[in-house]
Amino acid sequence: MKVVWTPVAEGQLRAIHGYLSLTSALRAKRIVDRITMRSKQIAMYPNSGRKVPEVGLPQIREVIEAPYRIIYRIKPGQIDIIAVMHGAMKAPWSG
């Protein structure tokens, strides 16, 4: 299945890289690589992630690449990565 990174998720990934690069460029690259590699798992097994607790919809799921949450939406023929956020952060839609 095709995986598409939304502009928001891409921006969040760039921000994670930028922040981590302040202390270690190598660590930043490794973490971003691990996050992006998870999209292969999502493409092969879209339902492998759990439902996002704050949303509760079966088509909105997440996988964890500690300490980050990769949140995605399953659509017919496509998966959209909609957010990449630190697990300690409160999701903007959770109120």
Number of C-alpha atoms within 10 A of each C-alpha: 15 14 19 17 17 14 12 13 20 16 14 17 20 14 14 19 20 15 13 17 14 9 10 13 13 10 13 19 16 13 19 16 12 13 20 15 12 14 22 14 14 24 17 12 11 23 17 13 17 16 18 17 11 13 13 11 11 12 17 23 25 25 23 17 18 12 10 19 20 24 21 28 19 19 13 7 8 14 21 19 24 20 23 24 19 17 14 9 9 11 13 7 7 8 6
